[in-house]
Amino acid sequence: MDKISTAEPLRIMAGEIWLSGIDKNWKVNFLRPENPNTLGSVLEQTKQVRKQSIIMEDKLFGKQEVFAIEVKGFNAKKQKGKIRIWVNGNKLGDLKRTGELIYAANAFKLMLYKDQDLYDRAFDSMSVEEIFSYCLFLGKKVEDFSPEDFELFQKMQTLSQYFGDQLDNVAHVIYCKDGFYHFLWSYNNDYSGREIDYLKNLESSTVPVNEVKDVILLFLKDLGF
């Protein structure tokens, strides 16, 4: 019997099932069943074999008690996975959503190569709460923005980089000062549309720049970014 081409996912011929895309020499023999569920069972096994052929990896870069980047279910071919950040034992992210990791990679590259740009002199006289509110324009509506607000908004986006949909429930600000990265974050799990008090759950922590950069380099190199 001729083997079928890899373009065909599955074909049944003369009482045999030939599976392409896994191993051309692998086949499953079965008798024409009196029980119609037999074919369904074989097809389900086929689906499981194909699923297992996609390698999903879990990775941890760095130390969770200092700074770490955790990736779960990483698909190297699609460069997708779940991601969260660890800062001094605190978790930013819940590993519930899978998405492209290129956005996180780009955000980390900004931290890596433009850390000196991640600061605003206005912070000098501000508290942590004031910095967070200032960067995220808390209490302001876009329709009330002045031209100066729009200009500042563009700058503040670099301090609140988009890491992907995986972290869309974590409002955050990351800036660099005096050899430390300053992480400010607040969880938002309320999607009701009501006004959210981000300052109520605000947390902050600092990590030495060299500790963060070492971990980012490992992440980018290992995942091919």
N, C-alpha and C positions, 0 to 999 in steps of 0.2 A: 504494500500500500504506500502511495506517495504521501510524504509529509506535507501538511498544509503550510502556506506561507505565513510569515510573522505578521502580515497585514490582517490576518483573520484571527479574531480573539478566541473563537470557539466554533468547532464544527463537529457534527456527529455523523460518522460513516460506519456502516456495517457493524453495528454493535460496539464501536469503540469511540471514546472521546479523546481527541488530540488537542492539546493545549499549546498555543503558540505564545511567544513572548516570555516564556519561563524556561523551558528546556524542550527542544524539538524532539528529543528522544524519550520524553516522558509521556506516558499515556495511561488512562484509566480504563480498564476493561469492565464491562458490566453486561449481564444478561438482560435481554428484553424483559422488563419487569412486569410481574403481575401486579405488584404494588407500584402505583404511579409516583409515589413519593421518593422512589429510589433515584430517579433522574434529578429531582429537586435537591436531594442530599448531595449528589455529586457536584452539581452546579454550585452549591453553597461551599463545598470544600475547595472548589476551584477559586471562588472569590476570596476565601481566606488565604490561599497560597499566594495569590496575586498581591493581597494586602501586605503579607509578611515580606514580600520581595522589596517593598519600599522601606528603607532603613530610616528609622526615627531614633534620634539620639537625645539624651539629656546631658546637659553640660553645665558646669559651674566654674566660672573664672574668678579667682581671688578668694578672699576670706570673708565670710558673711559677717563676722564680728568687726570688720574694718570697712571694706568695700568689695562688693562682688556683683557680677552680672550672671544671672541664672537663666538658662534657656532650656525649655522642656519641649520634647517632641520635635526636634529640629529636623527638617527635611532639606538635605543639602542640595538636592536638585532644584527645588523651588525656592530655597533660601527663606523658608517660612518656619514659624514656631511660636511658642509662647515665651514671654520674657518678663523678668522683673529685676529690680535693682535692690541690692542690700547696702544699707548705710549704717554702720555701727550697730548691727543686729536688727535694724528696722527694715521692714519690707515695703517697697514701692511697687505695687502690682500684685495681682492675685492668681496669675497663671491660669486664667479661665478662657482666654480668647487667643486663637491662633491667627497670625497675620504675617505679612512680609516684614523681614527684619532690616531691610535697607534703610528704613526711616530711622530706626534706632542707631544703625551704623553711621548715618550722616550726622545725627545729633552728637554721637560720641566723638566723631572726627572734629566737630567744631570745638568741643571741650578739649580735645587733644592739641589742636594746632592754633586755636585762637583764644586761649584762656585769658590772656591779658585784655581782651575786648569784652570779657564777661563781667563788666562792672560799670557802675554809674556813680559819679561823685556825690550825687544826691543821697546816696546810701549812708554817707559819713555821719549824718545827724539823725538817722532813722533807726527805729526799733525793728525787730524781725517782722512784727505784724505790719508795720508801716511799709517796709520793703515789699512784702508780699502783696499788699493792697495796691501799691504804686505800680508794680510790674504787671499785675493782672487787671488793672483798672477796675477794681472792685467798687461797686456803688455808682459806676458811671454807665450811661447808655450810649451806644454808638451814635444815635441821632443827636446827642448833645455834645459830641466831640468838636473841639476847635481844631483849626489847622495844626496848631502846636501839638494837640493830643494825638492826631494821626501820625505826625512825625515821630513822636515819642513811642507810639504803639509799635511802629516798625522796628525801632531799636530794642524794645522790650521783648519782642518775639525771640530774639537770640538768647534771652535769659529763660525762656520757657519753651524750649524746643519740643517739636512733635516727635515722640518716640514710637509712634504707631498706635493703632487702635487698641493694642494690648494694654496700654496704660491710659486709656481715655477716661478712666474714673479717678485719676490722680492729678489734681491741679498742682503744678510744681514751678519752682523758680530755682535756678542753679546759677550761682555767680562765684567769681574767684577773687580772693583778697588775701594779701599777706601770706602767700604760700599755702592757702587752704581753699578747697572747694566748699562752698556753703550750700547745703541742700535744704530747701523749704518745701513742704508738701502738705496737702490736705486731701483726704479721700472724699469722693462724692459718689454715693451709691443711690442717690435719689434722682430718678429720671421723671418725676411727676410734673416738672415744669415750674415748681414753686421756687421762690427765691432761696438760695442756699447760703448758709452762714459758714463760709470757708474758714474763717478765723477760729471758729469754735473747735475744729479738729486739727488746727495747724500744728505741725511738728517741724523741728529743725535739727540739723546736725552738721558737723564739719569733718572733713577728711583731708589729710595732707595731699597736695597736688601730685607728688610722685607716686603715692599709693594708688591713686585713681588712674593716672596715666599708664602705669604698668599693666593694670587689669584691662584697660581699654585696648591697649596694643595686643594683648593675648586674644581678646575677643575678636578683633578685626582680622588678625592673622589666621586664627583657627577656622573661622567661618568663611574665609575667602573674600573679605571686604577690603 
